[in-house]
Amino acid sequence: MPSDNVLISPFFLLHRYLTLLRVGSPQHSFPPSLSDSSTQPAPGMESLPEAVLIRILASIPAVDLVLVCRLVCCQWKNLVDGAALWILKCQEEGLTRAESDTENWQNFYFLSKKRKNLIKNPCGEEDLEHWGEVENGGDGWKIEELPGDFGKEFPSEEVHKYFVTSYEWCRKAQVIDLKAEGYWEELMDTTQPKIMVRDWYAGRSDAGCLYELCVKLLSENEDVLAEYKSETVTIPQDSDANWTEISHTFSNYGPGVRFVHFEHGGQDTLFWKGWYGVRVTNSSVTVEP
């Protein structure tokens, strides 16, 4: 069995080489062109089997792979642009998907690592913070603790509050800047990753209500490139007050998407003073790998 030094030595060579590149050593500078066939790998590493080099590169942070390692030589560029390196990184970090479902493993890796809910304050823990374009019909929006009067507990124990509407239409919205969230323009224009929208709504068991959801994908100039608008959901009086999830997935929406505009709202149907309208919580917008 080979000793650990067989693997440690190339790693230190790689580390030393990248360090020299970062500090601008005159003896180890970036090649003037990645297409230059005379560009050679790091000294002492050209003899490494490709599988060993891939395993060493997989230990490097992903951003450094793209911004630094990819510029070292043609061989490293091809490895960073290829699937094998990113499949290994996904396996090592528990990011799994059937190979037949993945066209670009590098994009899959970055999208998986960045995946999060882009809606801020989805459950009212910060009152109405981050929600704009607020329409306060009737007595306006209110935040209440679950389960609320004549209500039911939410399916997830992590959700503790909800927003509730009044006797006239209440609406609120958020605009998500995709570039500010780290989704660069080339990714959105070429890969066009799926954008998943989810929302939860419920009524009281003693009052009827209405609910609507509208989500738009906007260009840099806020032109509407794609839109989903639910039907107006009517929850009758004497309903079971259970929470219902509504969802929509945007795909193949074309280039140019830079913002997501999320808006939901509702009211009660009995026009009772107070907060007897639809309840909403746990809203989410995610860019899927």
Secondary structure, DSSP 8 states (H G I E B T S, - for coil): ---THHHHHHHHHHHHHHHHHHHT-TTS---S-TT-TT---STTTTTS-HHHHHHHHTTS-HHHHHHTGGGT-HHHHHHHHSHHHHHHHHHHTT----GGG-S-HHHHHHHHHH----SSSTTSTTTTTT-EEEEE-TT--EEEESS-TT----SSTT--EEEE--SS-EEEEEEEETTTTT--HHIIIII---EEEEEEEE-BTTB-EEEEEEEEEE-TT--EEEEEE---EEE-TT-----EEEEEEE-S--TT--EEEEEEEEEESS--SSS-S-EEEEEEEEE--
